[in-house]
Structure formats: C-alpha cells, structure tokens
C-alpha cells in the first residue's frame, strides 16, 4: 500500500474515533439539558457526530483514500454550534 493512502486512512480513523468519542457525550449532555432550551442543534450535532464518525471509521477500515467528507462534517458542526450559541444567548437575554 502506498504511504499516502496509509496516512489518509489513519487520518480518517483518528477523525472517526474522535467524532464518535466526542459526539456521544455531547448527545447525552444535550438530551439531559434539553429543557433549558437551545439544545436541539446540539442533539442533532451530537447524533451526526456519532453517525459521521462511524462512517469515517468504516472508510478507514476499508482503506478509503478520500478524506473530503471531513470538511463537510466540520462545517456542519460549526453551523450547529453557532445556531446553538445564538439560541442560548437569546434565551439568556430574555431571562435577564
């Protein structure tokens, strides 16, 4: 196997493990705190992290050489965090 492909599959594997490992606690915390408002984007983000991470891990185990999906995953995660921050700041201003 060419060294470049080993590097890409290793990167996919690490990214996938990170996404699953960070998505599970994010999802659990967001579900537990959903009554405080603003948590729907975090629930979606955590769920997507788990699913996308599992997909990245599967790609790594299959020896895939394409890491392009990571960019879309990171962008979507950033959008969900931004939406959540805006919603929570609005709720905090209303409560004050």
N, CA, C and O atoms as a CHARMM CRD file, in Angstrom:
* protein
*
  384
    1    1 UNK  N      0.85600  -1.18100   0.00000 PROA 1      0.00000
    2    1 UNK  CA     0.00000   0.00000   0.00000 PROA 1      0.00000
    3    1 UNK  C      0.89600   1.23700   0.00000 PROA 1      0.00000
    4    1 UNK  O      1.89600   1.28600   0.71600 PROA 1      0.00000
    5    2 UNK  N      0.54400   2.20300  -0.78100 PROA 2      0.00000
    6    2 UNK  CA     1.30400   3.43800  -0.88900 PROA 2      0.00000
    7    2 UNK  C      1.22500   4.22200   0.42000 PROA 2      0.00000
    8    2 UNK  O      0.18800   4.21700   1.08300 PROA 2      0.00000
    9    3 UNK  N      2.30700   4.89200   0.79400 PROA 3      0.00000
   10    3 UNK  CA     2.37700   5.63100   2.06600 PROA 3      0.00000
   11    3 UNK  C      1.28500   6.69500   2.17200 PROA 3      0.00000
   12    3 UNK  O      0.74900   6.92000   3.25800 PROA 3      0.00000
   13    4 UNK  N      0.95200   7.34500   1.07100 PROA 4      0.00000
   14    4 UNK  CA    -0.08800   8.38800   1.09400 PROA 4      0.00000
   15    4 UNK  C     -1.42000   7.80600   1.55300 PROA 4      0.00000
   16    4 UNK  O     -2.12400   8.42700   2.34800 PROA 4      0.00000
   17    5 UNK  N     -1.77300   6.62000   1.06000 PROA 5      0.00000
   18    5 UNK  CA    -3.05600   6.01100   1.42300 PROA 5      0.00000
   19    5 UNK  C     -3.07700   5.59600   2.88600 PROA 5      0.00000
   20    5 UNK  O     -4.11100   5.69100   3.54800 PROA 5      0.00000
   21    6 UNK  N     -1.95400   5.14300   3.38300 PROA 6      0.00000
   22    6 UNK  CA    -1.88100   4.78100   4.79900 PROA 6      0.00000
   23    6 UNK  C     -2.12500   6.01000   5.65200 PROA 6      0.00000
   24    6 UNK  O     -2.83400   5.93700   6.65500 PROA 6      0.00000
   25    7 UNK  N     -1.54800   7.13700   5.26800 PROA 7      0.00000
   26    7 UNK  CA    -1.73600   8.37800   6.02000 PROA 7      0.00000
   27    7 UNK  C     -3.19200   8.83100   5.99500 PROA 7      0.00000
   28    7 UNK  O     -3.72600   9.25200   7.02100 PROA 7      0.00000
   29    8 UNK  N     -3.83100   8.74800   4.84500 PROA 8      0.00000
   30    8 UNK  CA    -5.22700   9.17000   4.73500 PROA 8      0.00000
   31    8 UNK  C     -6.12800   8.23600   5.53300 PROA 8      0.00000
   32    8 UNK  O     -7.01800   8.70300   6.24500 PROA 8      0.00000
   33    9 UNK  N     -5.91900   6.94500   5.43100 PROA 9      0.00000
   34    9 UNK  CA    -6.76300   6.02600   6.19400 PROA 9      0.00000
   35    9 UNK  C     -6.53400   6.19800   7.69100 PROA 9      0.00000
   36    9 UNK  O     -7.47600   6.09000   8.47600 PROA 9      0.00000
   37   10 UNK  N     -5.29200   6.46300   8.09500 PROA 10     0.00000
   38   10 UNK  CA    -5.02800   6.71100   9.51700 PROA 10     0.00000
   39   10 UNK  C     -5.72700   7.97800   9.97300 PROA 10     0.00000
   40   10 UNK  O     -6.29900   8.01000  11.06300 PROA 10     0.00000
   41   11 UNK  N     -5.69200   9.02300   9.15600 PROA 11     0.00000
   42   11 UNK  CA    -6.36400  10.27800   9.50000 PROA 11     0.00000
   43   11 UNK  C     -7.87500  10.06900   9.60200 PROA 11     0.00000
   44   11 UNK  O     -8.51200  10.57800  10.52400 PROA 11     0.00000
   45   12 UNK  N     -8.44300   9.32600   8.66100 PROA 12     0.00000
   46   12 UNK  CA    -9.87600   9.03000   8.72400 PROA 12     0.00000
   47   12 UNK  C    -10.22100   8.25400   9.99000 PROA 12     0.00000
   48   12 UNK  O    -11.23500   8.52500  10.63300 PROA 12     0.00000
   49   13 UNK  N     -9.38500   7.29800  10.34100 PROA 13     0.00000
   50   13 UNK  CA    -9.63100   6.50700  11.54200 PROA 13     0.00000
   51   13 UNK  C     -9.57500   7.34200  12.80500 PROA 13     0.00000
   52   13 UNK  O    -10.43200   7.20800  13.67900 PROA 13     0.00000
   53   14 UNK  N     -8.57700   8.20000  12.90800 PROA 14     0.00000
   54   14 UNK  CA    -8.45800   9.07200  14.08700 PROA 14     0.00000
   55   14 UNK  C     -9.62000  10.05200  14.13500 PROA 14     0.00000
   56   14 UNK  O    -10.21600  10.26000  15.19200 PROA 14     0.00000
   57   15 UNK  N     -9.94200  10.65100  13.00400 PROA 15     0.00000
   58   15 UNK  CA   -11.05200  11.61100  12.95600 PROA 15     0.00000
   59   15 UNK  C    -12.36500  10.91500  13.31700 PROA 15     0.00000
   60   15 UNK  O    -13.18100  11.47000  14.05200 PROA 15     0.00000
   61   16 UNK  N    -12.56500   9.71800  12.80900 PROA 16     0.00000
   62   16 UNK  CA   -13.78300   8.97400  13.11100 PROA 16     0.00000
   63   16 UNK  C    -13.89200   8.62400  14.58100 PROA 16     0.00000
   64   16 UNK  O    -14.96000   8.75600  15.17900 PROA 16     0.00000
   65   17 UNK  N    -12.78800   8.17700  15.16600 PROA 17     0.00000
   66   17 UNK  CA   -12.79600   7.85100  16.59900 PROA 17     0.00000
   67   17 UNK  C    -13.06700   9.09500  17.42500 PROA 17     0.00000
   68   17 UNK  O    -13.81100   9.04200  18.40400 PROA 17     0.00000
   69   18 UNK  N    -12.46500  10.22500  17.03600 PROA 18     0.00000
   70   18 UNK  CA   -12.70900  11.48400  17.74600 PROA 18     0.00000
   71   18 UNK  C    -14.17900  11.89300  17.62300 PROA 18     0.00000
   72   18 UNK  O    -14.78900  12.29800  18.61200 PROA 18     0.00000
   73   19 UNK  N    -14.74500  11.79100  16.43500 PROA 19     0.00000
   74   19 UNK  CA   -16.13300  12.20300  16.21500 PROA 19     0.00000
   75   19 UNK  C    -17.09500  11.36100  17.05500 PROA 19     0.00000
   76   19 UNK  O    -18.01500  11.90000  17.67000 PROA 19     0.00000
   77   20 UNK  N    -16.88800  10.06200  17.08200 PROA 20     0.00000
   78   20 UNK  CA   -17.74200   9.19800  17.90500 PROA 20     0.00000
   79   20 UNK  C    -17.52900   9.50600  19.38100 PROA 20     0.00000
   80   20 UNK  O    -18.48600   9.64300  20.14300 PROA 20     0.00000
   81   21 UNK  N    -16.25400   9.61300  19.77500 PROA 21     0.00000
   82   21 UNK  CA   -15.92800   9.85300  21.18400 PROA 21     0.00000
   83   21 UNK  C    -16.40200  11.18700  21.70900 PROA 21     0.00000
   84   21 UNK  O    -16.70800  11.30500  22.89600 PROA 21     0.00000
   85   22 UNK  N    -16.47100  12.19200  20.86200 PROA 22     0.00000
   86   22 UNK  CA   -16.97400  13.49700  21.29500 PROA 22     0.00000
   87   22 UNK  C    -18.47900  13.62000  21.07600 PROA 22     0.00000
   88   22 UNK  O    -19.15200  14.35100  21.80200 PROA 22     0.00000
   89   23 UNK  N    -19.00500  12.91900  20.09000 PROA 23     0.00000
   90   23 UNK  CA   -20.43400  13.00700  19.78800 PROA 23     0.00000
   91   23 UNK  C    -21.31300  12.35200  20.84000 PROA 23     0.00000
   92   23 UNK  O    -22.39500  12.85500  21.14000 PROA 23     0.00000
   93   24 UNK  N    -20.86300  11.23400  21.40600 PROA 24     0.00000
   94   24 UNK  CA   -21.67300  10.53600  22.40700 PROA 24     0.00000
   95   24 UNK  C    -21.90100  11.40400  23.64800 PROA 24     0.00000
   96   24 UNK  O    -23.05400  11.57600  24.04500 PROA 24     0.00000
   97   25 UNK  N    -20.85300  11.96400  24.28400 PROA 25     0.00000
   98   25 UNK  CA   -21.12500  12.80700  25.45700 PROA 25     0.00000
   99   25 UNK  C    -21.89100  14.08300  25.10900 PROA 25     0.00000
  100   25 UNK  O    -22.69600  14.55900  25.90900 PROA 25     0.00000
  101   26 UNK  N    -21.64500  14.63800  23.92200 PROA 26     0.00000
  102   26 UNK  CA   -22.38900  15.82400  23.50200 PROA 26     0.00000
  103   26 UNK  C    -23.87400  15.49600  23.39000 PROA 26     0.00000
  104   26 UNK  O    -24.72000  16.26300  23.84900 PROA 26     0.00000
  105   27 UNK  N    -24.18200  14.37200  22.78700 PROA 27     0.00000
  106   27 UNK  CA   -25.56600  13.94800  22.62800 PROA 27     0.00000
  107   27 UNK  C    -26.22200  13.69100  23.98200 PROA 27     0.00000
  108   27 UNK  O    -27.35100  14.12200  24.21700 PROA 27     0.00000
  109   28 UNK  N    -25.52700  12.99900  24.86200 PROA 28     0.00000
  110   28 UNK  CA   -26.07500  12.70800  26.19400 PROA 28     0.00000
  111   28 UNK  C    -26.31800  13.99600  26.97200 PROA 28     0.00000
  112   28 UNK  O    -27.38300  14.17300  27.56400 PROA 28     0.00000
  113   29 UNK  N    -25.33300  14.89800  26.97400 PROA 29     0.00000
  114   29 UNK  CA   -25.48400  16.15400  27.71300 PROA 29     0.00000
  115   29 UNK  C    -26.62500  16.99900  27.15200 PROA 29     0.00000
  116   29 UNK  O    -27.40100  17.57900  27.91100 PROA 29     0.00000
  117   30 UNK  N    -26.73000  17.06800  25.83200 PROA 30     0.00000
  118   30 UNK  CA   -27.78400  17.87400  25.21200 PROA 30     0.00000
  119   30 UNK  C    -29.16500  17.30100  25.50800 PROA 30     0.00000
  120   30 UNK  O    -30.10400  18.05500  25.76100 PROA 30     0.00000
  121   31 UNK  N    -29.29900  15.97900  25.48000 PROA 31     0.00000
  122   31 UNK  CA   -30.59600  15.36300  25.78100 PROA 31     0.00000
  123   31 UNK  C    -30.96900  15.62000  27.23700 PROA 31     0.00000
  124   31 UNK  O    -32.12200  15.92700  27.54000 PROA 31     0.00000
  125   32 UNK  N    -30.00100  15.49600  28.13500 PROA 32     0.00000
  126   32 UNK  CA   -30.27300  15.73900  29.56300 PROA 32     0.00000
  127   32 UNK  C    -30.66000  17.18700  29.83900 PROA 32     0.00000
  128   32 UNK  O    -31.45400  17.45600  30.74000 PROA 32     0.00000
  129   33 UNK  N    -30.10800  18.11400  29.07600 PROA 33     0.00000
  130   33 UNK  CA   -30.34900  19.53900  29.31700 PROA 33     0.00000
  131   33 UNK  C    -31.34300  20.15800  28.33100 PROA 33     0.00000
  132   33 UNK  O    -31.41700  21.38200  28.21900 PROA 33     0.00000
  133   34 UNK  N    -32.09400  19.33900  27.62600 PROA 34     0.00000
  134   34 UNK  CA   -32.96700  19.86700  26.58000 PROA 34     0.00000
  135   34 UNK  C    -34.04300  20.80900  27.10800 PROA 34     0.00000
  136   34 UNK  O    -34.53000  21.64900  26.35200 PROA 34     0.00000
  137   35 UNK  N    -34.42400  20.70100  28.35100 PROA 35     0.00000
  138   35 UNK  CA   -35.45400  21.58700  28.90200 PROA 35     0.00000
  139   35 UNK  C    -34.95400  23.02100  29.06900 PROA 35     0.00000
  140   35 UNK  O    -35.76100  23.94400  29.17100 PROA 35     0.00000
  141   36 UNK  N    -33.63500  23.21900  29.09700 PROA 36     0.00000
  142   36 UNK  CA   -33.10200  24.57300  29.25800 PROA 36     0.00000
  143   36 UNK  C    -33.15700  25.36300  27.95600 PROA 36     0.00000
  144   36 UNK  O    -32.87400  26.56100  27.95400 PROA 36     0.00000
  145   37 UNK  N    -33.50800  24.72800  26.87200 PROA 37     0.00000
  146   37 UNK  CA   -33.65300  25.40200  25.58700 PROA 37     0.00000
  147   37 UNK  C    -32.34300  25.47900  24.82700 PROA 37     0.00000
  148   37 UNK  O    -31.26600  25.40400  25.41900 PROA 37     0.00000
  149   38 UNK  N    -32.43500  25.62700  23.53700 PROA 38     0.00000
  150   38 UNK  CA   -31.26100  25.77100  22.70500 PROA 38     0.00000
  151   38 UNK  C    -30.48200  24.48900  22.49000 PROA 38     0.00000
  152   38 UNK  O    -29.37400  24.52700  21.95600 PROA 38     0.00000
  153   39 UNK  N    -31.03400  23.36000  22.89100 PROA 39     0.00000
  154   39 UNK  CA   -30.27100  22.12700  22.82200 PROA 39     0.00000
  155   39 UNK  C    -30.54400  21.29400  21.57400 PROA 39     0.00000
  156   39 UNK  O    -29.80100  20.35300  21.29700 PROA 39     0.00000
  157   40 UNK  N    -31.57200  21.60900  20.83000 PROA 40     0.00000
  158   40 UNK  CA   -31.89000  20.82000  19.63300 PROA 40     0.00000
  159   40 UNK  C    -30.71100  20.79700  18.65700 PROA 40     0.00000
  160   40 UNK  O    -30.37600  19.72700  18.14900 PROA 40     0.00000
  161   41 UNK  N    -30.07100  21.93600  18.37600 PROA 41     0.00000
  162   41 UNK  CA   -28.90600  21.86800  17.48900 PROA 41     0.00000
  163   41 UNK  C    -27.78800  20.99100  18.05800 PROA 41     0.00000
  164   41 UNK  O    -27.08900  20.31500  17.30300 PROA 41     0.00000
  165   42 UNK  N    -27.61400  20.99700  19.37300 PROA 42     0.00000
  166   42 UNK  CA   -26.58100  20.16800  19.98100 PROA 42     0.00000
  167   42 UNK  C    -26.95100  18.68500  19.92500 PROA 42     0.00000
  168   42 UNK  O    -26.08000  17.83300  19.75000 PROA 42     0.00000
  169   43 UNK  N    -28.22200  18.38200  20.07300 PROA 43     0.00000
  170   43 UNK  CA   -28.67000  16.99500  19.92400 PROA 43     0.00000
  171   43 UNK  C    -28.39400  16.52000  18.49900 PROA 43     0.00000
  172   43 UNK  O    -27.86000  15.42900  18.29700 PROA 43     0.00000
  173   44 UNK  N    -28.75600  17.33500  17.51700 PROA 44     0.00000
  174   44 UNK  CA   -28.50800  16.98900  16.12000 PROA 44     0.00000
  175   44 UNK  C    -27.01500  16.86200  15.84700 PROA 44     0.00000
  176   44 UNK  O    -26.57500  15.93000  15.17400 PROA 44     0.00000
  177   45 UNK  N    -26.24100  17.80300  16.37300 PROA 45     0.00000
  178   45 UNK  CA   -24.80000  17.78200  16.15500 PROA 45     0.00000
  179   45 UNK  C    -24.15900  16.54200  16.77000 PROA 45     0.00000
  180   45 UNK  O    -23.30900  15.90800  16.14500 PROA 45     0.00000
  181   46 UNK  N    -24.56100  16.19300  17.98700 PROA 46     0.00000
  182   46 UNK  CA   -24.02100  15.00000  18.63100 PROA 46     0.00000
  183   46 UNK  C    -24.38800  13.74200  17.87400 PROA 46     0.00000
  184   46 UNK  O    -23.55200  12.85800  17.68600 PROA 46     0.00000
  185   47 UNK  N    -25.63600  13.65700  17.44000 PROA 47     0.00000
  186   47 UNK  CA   -26.07300  12.49400  16.66600 PROA 47     0.00000
  187   47 UNK  C    -25.34100  12.37300  15.34000 PROA 47     0.00000
  188   47 UNK  O    -24.93500  11.28300  14.93800 PROA 47     0.00000
  189   48 UNK  N    -25.17600  13.50600  14.66600 PROA 48     0.00000
  190   48 UNK  CA   -24.45100  13.49400  13.39600 PROA 48     0.00000
  191   48 UNK  C    -22.98800  13.11900  13.61600 PROA 48     0.00000
  192   48 UNK  O    -22.39800  12.41300  12.79800 PROA 48     0.00000
  193   49 UNK  N    -22.40300  13.58600  14.71500 PROA 49     0.00000
  194   49 UNK  CA   -21.00600  13.23900  15.01600 PROA 49     0.00000
  195   49 UNK  C    -20.84000  11.72900  15.17300 PROA 49     0.00000
  196   49 UNK  O    -19.89200  11.13800  14.65500 PROA 49     0.00000
  197   50 UNK  N    -21.76700  11.12300  15.88900 PROA 50     0.00000
  198   50 UNK  CA   -21.68200   9.66900  16.08400 PROA 50     0.00000
  199   50 UNK  C    -21.82400   8.94500  14.73800 PROA 50     0.00000
  200   50 UNK  O    -21.04500   8.04300  14.43100 PROA 50     0.00000
  201   51 UNK  N    -22.80000   9.33700  13.95500 PROA 51     0.00000
  202   51 UNK  CA   -23.01900   8.67800  12.66300 PROA 51     0.00000
  203   51 UNK  C    -21.87600   8.93400  11.68600 PROA 51     0.00000
  204   51 UNK  O    -21.38700   8.00900  11.03700 PROA 51     0.00000
  205   52 UNK  N    -21.45500  10.18600  11.58400 PROA 52     0.00000
  206   52 UNK  CA   -20.36200  10.51900  10.66600 PROA 52     0.00000
  207   52 UNK  C    -19.07000   9.84100  11.11500 PROA 52     0.00000
  208   52 UNK  O    -18.31600   9.32300  10.29300 PROA 52     0.00000
  209   53 UNK  N    -18.82000   9.84800  12.42400 PROA 53     0.00000
  210   53 UNK  CA   -17.61500   9.19900  12.93800 PROA 53     0.00000
  211   53 UNK  C    -17.58900   7.72300  12.61600 PROA 53     0.00000
  212   53 UNK  O    -16.55300   7.18000  12.23600 PROA 53     0.00000
  213   54 UNK  N    -18.72900   7.07500  12.76900 PROA 54     0.00000
  214   54 UNK  CA   -18.81300   5.65400  12.42100 PROA 54     0.00000
  215   54 UNK  C    -18.54500   5.46000  10.92500 PROA 54     0.00000
  216   54 UNK  O    -17.89600   4.49300  10.52500 PROA 54     0.00000
  217   55 UNK  N    -19.04800   6.38200  10.11000 PROA 55     0.00000
  218   55 UNK  CA   -18.79600   6.31500   8.66900 PROA 55     0.00000
  219   55 UNK  C    -17.32000   6.50700   8.34300 PROA 55     0.00000
  220   55 UNK  O    -16.77600   5.80700   7.48800 PROA 55     0.00000
  221   56 UNK  N    -16.66800   7.45400   9.02200 PROA 56     0.00000
  222   56 UNK  CA   -15.23700   7.67600   8.79300 PROA 56     0.00000
  223   56 UNK  C    -14.42700   6.45600   9.22800 PROA 56     0.00000
  224   56 UNK  O    -13.47100   6.06800   8.55700 PROA 56     0.00000
  225   57 UNK  N    -14.81400   5.85500  10.35200 PROA 57     0.00000
  226   57 UNK  CA   -14.13100   4.64800  10.80600 PROA 57     0.00000
  227   57 UNK  C    -14.29200   3.51000   9.79100 PROA 57     0.00000
  228   57 UNK  O    -13.34200   2.78400   9.49800 PROA 57     0.00000
  229   58 UNK  N    -15.50500   3.37000   9.26400 PROA 58     0.00000
  230   58 UNK  CA   -15.75200   2.33100   8.25700 PROA 58     0.00000
  231   58 UNK  C    -14.89600   2.57300   7.01500 PROA 58     0.00000
  232   58 UNK  O    -14.33100   1.63300   6.45600 PROA 58     0.00000
  233   59 UNK  N    -14.80100   3.83200   6.58400 PROA 59     0.00000
  234   59 UNK  CA   -13.95600   4.16400   5.43200 PROA 59     0.00000
  235   59 UNK  C    -12.50100   3.81800   5.71600 PROA 59     0.00000
  236   59 UNK  O    -11.80600   3.28400   4.85100 PROA 59     0.00000
  237   60 UNK  N    -12.04200   4.11900   6.92000 PROA 60     0.00000
  238   60 UNK  CA   -10.65100   3.84000   7.27800 PROA 60     0.00000
  239   60 UNK  C    -10.38200   2.34300   7.25300 PROA 60     0.00000
  240   60 UNK  O     -9.34300   1.90400   6.75900 PROA 60     0.00000
  241   61 UNK  N    -11.31100   1.56000   7.78300 PROA 61     0.00000
  242   61 UNK  CA   -11.11400   0.11200   7.80500 PROA 61     0.00000
  243   61 UNK  C    -11.17000  -0.50200   6.40800 PROA 61     0.00000
  244   61 UNK  O    -10.60900  -1.57100   6.17100 PROA 61     0.00000
  245   62 UNK  N    -11.85100   0.18200   5.48500 PROA 62     0.00000
  246   62 UNK  CA   -11.91900  -0.29900   4.11100 PROA 62     0.00000
  247   62 UNK  C    -10.74800   0.19600   3.27600 PROA 62     0.00000
  248   62 UNK  O    -10.61100  -0.17800   2.11100 PROA 62     0.00000
  249   63 UNK  N     -9.90200   1.03700   3.86800 PROA 63     0.00000
  250   63 UNK  CA    -8.73900   1.55500   3.15600 PROA 63     0.00000
  251   63 UNK  C     -9.05500   2.68200   2.19300 PROA 63     0.00000
  252   63 UNK  O     -8.32400   2.89000   1.22500 PROA 63     0.00000
  253   64 UNK  N    -10.13800   3.41600   2.44400 PROA 64     0.00000
  254   64 UNK  CA   -10.53500   4.50700   1.55300 PROA 64     0.00000
  255   64 UNK  C     -9.45400   5.58500   1.51200 PROA 64     0.00000
  256   64 UNK  O     -8.78800   5.84200   2.51400 PROA 64     0.00000
  257   65 UNK  N     -9.28600   6.20100   0.36900 PROA 65     0.00000
  258   65 UNK  CA    -8.27300   7.22200   0.20200 PROA 65     0.00000
  259   65 UNK  C     -8.83000   8.61600   0.03000 PROA 65     0.00000
  260   65 UNK  O     -8.11700   9.50200  -0.44200 PROA 65     0.00000
  261   66 UNK  N    -10.09100   8.84400   0.40000 PROA 66     0.00000
  262   66 UNK  CA   -10.72100  10.14200   0.21200 PROA 66     0.00000
  263   66 UNK  C    -11.13400  10.71300   1.55900 PROA 66     0.00000
  264   66 UNK  O    -11.91200  10.09800   2.28900 PROA 66     0.00000
  265   67 UNK  N    -10.62300  11.87400   1.88400 PROA 67     0.00000
  266   67 UNK  CA   -10.89600  12.49300   3.16900 PROA 67     0.00000
  267   67 UNK  C    -11.79900  13.72900   3.01600 PROA 67     0.00000
  268   67 UNK  O    -11.95900  14.50200   3.96000 PROA 67     0.00000
  269   68 UNK  N    -12.38100  13.90900   1.83200 PROA 68     0.00000
  270   68 UNK  CA   -13.16600  15.10700   1.52900 PROA 68     0.00000
  271   68 UNK  C    -14.37400  15.27100   2.43800 PROA 68     0.00000
  272   68 UNK  O    -14.76300  16.40400   2.72400 PROA 68     0.00000
  273   69 UNK  N    -14.98100  14.19000   2.90300 PROA 69     0.00000
  274   69 UNK  CA   -16.16600  14.28900   3.75500 PROA 69     0.00000
  275   69 UNK  C    -15.91000  14.95100   5.08400 PROA 69     0.00000
  276   69 UNK  O    -16.84300  15.44600   5.71600 PROA 69     0.00000
  277   70 UNK  N    -14.67600  14.97200   5.52400 PROA 70     0.00000
  278   70 UNK  CA   -14.32900  15.57600   6.80900 PROA 70     0.00000
  279   70 UNK  C    -14.62400  17.07700   6.79000 PROA 70     0.00000
  280   70 UNK  O    -15.06800  17.62900   7.79700 PROA 70     0.00000
  281   71 UNK  N    -14.38800  17.73500   5.67200 PROA 71     0.00000
  282   71 UNK  CA   -14.64400  19.17000   5.56600 PROA 71     0.00000
  283   71 UNK  C    -16.12000  19.50300   5.73600 PROA 71     0.00000
  284   71 UNK  O    -16.46700  20.45500   6.43500 PROA 71     0.00000
  285   72 UNK  N    -16.97700  18.73300   5.10800 PROA 72     0.00000
  286   72 UNK  CA   -18.42000  18.95500   5.25100 PROA 72     0.00000
  287   72 UNK  C    -18.89000  18.69600   6.65700 PROA 72     0.00000
  288   72 UNK  O    -19.73200  19.42600   7.18100 PROA 72     0.00000
  289   73 UNK  N    -18.35400  17.66200   7.27500 PROA 73     0.00000
  290   73 UNK  CA   -18.70200  17.34300   8.66500 PROA 73     0.00000
  291   73 UNK  C    -18.29500  18.48300   9.59400 PROA 73     0.00000
  292   73 UNK  O    -19.08000  18.89600  10.44900 PROA 73     0.00000
  293   74 UNK  N    -17.08400  18.99000   9.43400 PROA 74     0.00000
  294   74 UNK  CA   -16.59700  20.07200  10.29300 PROA 74     0.00000
  295   74 UNK  C    -17.41300  21.35000  10.08000 PROA 74     0.00000
  296   74 UNK  O    -17.72600  22.05200  11.04100 PROA 74     0.00000
  297   75 UNK  N    -17.75100  21.64600   8.84800 PROA 75     0.00000
  298   75 UNK  CA   -18.55400  22.83900   8.55300 PROA 75     0.00000
  299   75 UNK  C    -19.93700  22.72900   9.17500 PROA 75     0.00000
  300   75 UNK  O    -20.41800  23.67700   9.79600 PROA 75     0.00000
  301   76 UNK  N    -20.57200  21.58700   9.01400 PROA 76     0.00000
  302   76 UNK  CA   -21.90300  21.38700   9.59200 PROA 76     0.00000
  303   76 UNK  C    -21.86400  21.48500  11.11000 PROA 76     0.00000
  304   76 UNK  O    -22.75600  22.08000  11.71500 PROA 76     0.00000
  305   77 UNK  N    -20.84200  20.90900  11.73000 PROA 77     0.00000
  306   77 UNK  CA   -20.70000  21.00500  13.18100 PROA 77     0.00000
  307   77 UNK  C    -20.55200  22.44100  13.64200 PROA 77     0.00000
  308   77 UNK  O    -21.13600  22.83500  14.65200 PROA 77     0.00000
  309   78 UNK  N    -19.77500  23.22500  12.91100 PROA 78     0.00000
  310   78 UNK  CA   -19.61200  24.63600  13.25000 PROA 78     0.00000
  311   78 UNK  C    -20.91800  25.40300  13.13700 PROA 78     0.00000
  312   78 UNK  O    -21.20000  26.27300  13.96100 PROA 78     0.00000
  313   79 UNK  N    -21.70800  25.09300  12.13500 PROA 79     0.00000
  314   79 UNK  CA   -23.00900  25.75200  11.95500 PROA 79     0.00000
  315   79 UNK  C    -23.93400  25.40700  13.11900 PROA 79     0.00000
  316   79 UNK  O    -24.60900  26.29000  13.64900 PROA 79     0.00000
  317   80 UNK  N    -23.97500  24.13900  13.52300 PROA 80     0.00000
  318   80 UNK  CA   -24.82100  23.74400  14.64800 PROA 80     0.00000
  319   80 UNK  C    -24.39100  24.44100  15.93800 PROA 80     0.00000
  320   80 UNK  O    -25.24400  24.87000  16.71400 PROA 80     0.00000
  321   81 UNK  N    -23.09900  24.56100  16.17700 PROA 81     0.00000
  322   81 UNK  CA   -22.63300  25.25000  17.37500 PROA 81     0.00000
  323   81 UNK  C    -23.00700  26.72600  17.33600 PROA 81     0.00000
  324   81 UNK  O    -23.38700  27.29000  18.36200 PROA 81     0.00000
  325   82 UNK  N    -22.90500  27.35700  16.18000 PROA 82     0.00000
  326   82 UNK  CA   -23.27700  28.76000  16.04100 PROA 82     0.00000
  327   82 UNK  C    -24.76800  28.96000  16.30300 PROA 82     0.00000
  328   82 UNK  O    -25.15500  29.88100  17.02200 PROA 82     0.00000
  329   83 UNK  N    -25.59200  28.11400  15.73200 PROA 83     0.00000
  330   83 UNK  CA   -27.03700  28.20100  15.95800 PROA 83     0.00000
  331   83 UNK  C    -27.35900  28.02600  17.44100 PROA 83     0.00000
  332   83 UNK  O    -28.17400  28.76600  17.99200 PROA 83     0.00000
  333   84 UNK  N    -26.73400  27.06700  18.07400 PROA 84     0.00000
  334   84 UNK  CA   -26.97300  26.81800  19.48800 PROA 84     0.00000
  335   84 UNK  C    -26.55000  28.01600  20.33600 PROA 84     0.00000
  336   84 UNK  O    -27.26800  28.41000  21.25600 PROA 84     0.00000
  337   85 UNK  N    -25.39900  28.59000  20.03300 PROA 85     0.00000
  338   85 UNK  CA   -24.91900  29.75300  20.78900 PROA 85     0.00000
  339   85 UNK  C    -25.86600  30.93700  20.64000 PROA 85     0.00000
  340   85 UNK  O    -26.13900  31.64200  21.61200 PROA 85     0.00000
  341   86 UNK  N    -26.36300  31.15600  19.44000 PROA 86     0.00000
  342   86 UNK  CA   -27.30700  32.26300  19.20900 PROA 86     0.00000
  343   86 UNK  C    -28.60200  32.01700  19.97800 PROA 86     0.00000
  344   86 UNK  O    -29.10900  32.91700  20.64600 PROA 86     0.00000
  345   87 UNK  N    -29.13600  30.80100  19.88400 PROA 87     0.00000
  346   87 UNK  CA   -30.38400  30.49300  20.58900 PROA 87     0.00000
  347   87 UNK  C    -30.22800  30.64200  22.09700 PROA 87     0.00000
  348   87 UNK  O    -31.09800  31.21100  22.75600 PROA 87     0.00000
  349   88 UNK  N    -29.13100  30.13900  22.64500 PROA 88     0.00000
  350   88 UNK  CA   -28.92500  30.23500  24.08400 PROA 88     0.00000
  351   88 UNK  C    -28.71300  31.68000  24.53300 PROA 88     0.00000
  352   88 UNK  O    -29.18100  32.06000  25.60600 PROA 88     0.00000
  353   89 UNK  N    -28.02000  32.49100  23.73700 PROA 89     0.00000
  354   89 UNK  CA   -27.82400  33.89200  24.11900 PROA 89     0.00000
  355   89 UNK  C    -29.14900  34.64600  24.09100 PROA 89     0.00000
  356   89 UNK  O    -29.37900  35.51700  24.93000 PROA 89     0.00000
  357   90 UNK  N    -30.01600  34.32800  23.15000 PROA 90     0.00000
  358   90 UNK  CA   -31.34900  34.95500  23.10800 PROA 90     0.00000
  359   90 UNK  C    -32.15300  34.56000  24.34800 PROA 90     0.00000
  360   90 UNK  O    -32.80100  35.40800  24.96300 PROA 90     0.00000
  361   91 UNK  N    -32.11500  33.28600  24.71300 PROA 91     0.00000
  362   91 UNK  CA   -32.84000  32.82600  25.89600 PROA 91     0.00000
  363   91 UNK  C    -32.29000  33.47300  27.16400 PROA 91     0.00000
  364   91 UNK  O    -33.06300  33.81400  28.05900 PROA 91     0.00000
  365   92 UNK  N    -30.98900  33.64600  27.25900 PROA 92     0.00000
  366   92 UNK  CA   -30.40900  34.26800  28.44000 PROA 92     0.00000
  367   92 UNK  C    -30.79400  35.74200  28.53000 PROA 92     0.00000
  368   92 UNK  O    -31.03300  36.25300  29.62400 PROA 92     0.00000
  369   93 UNK  N    -30.85500  36.42500  27.39800 PROA 93     0.00000
  370   93 UNK  CA   -31.27200  37.83600  27.40600 PROA 93     0.00000
  371   93 UNK  C    -32.73400  37.98100  27.82200 PROA 93     0.00000
  372   93 UNK  O    -33.09300  38.91800  28.53400 PROA 93     0.00000
  373   94 UNK  N    -33.56000  37.06000  27.38000 PROA 94     0.00000
  374   94 UNK  CA   -34.97700  37.09900  27.76400 PROA 94     0.00000
  375   94 UNK  C    -35.15200  36.81400  29.24800 PROA 94     0.00000
  376   94 UNK  O    -36.03900  37.37800  29.88800 PROA 94     0.00000
  377   95 UNK  N    -34.32100  35.95200  29.79400 PROA 95     0.00000
  378   95 UNK  CA   -34.42500  35.58200  31.21000 PROA 95     0.00000
  379   95 UNK  C    -33.90500  36.68600  32.12100 PROA 95     0.00000
  380   95 UNK  O    -34.28900  36.74900  33.28900 PROA 95     0.00000
  381   96 UNK  N    -33.04300  37.55400  31.61100 PROA 96     0.00000
  382   96 UNK  CA   -32.43200  38.61000  32.44700 PROA 96     0.00000
  383   96 UNK  C    -33.32100  39.79000  32.64200 PROA 96     0.00000
  384   96 UNK  O    -32.93900  40.74500  33.31800 PROA 96     0.00000
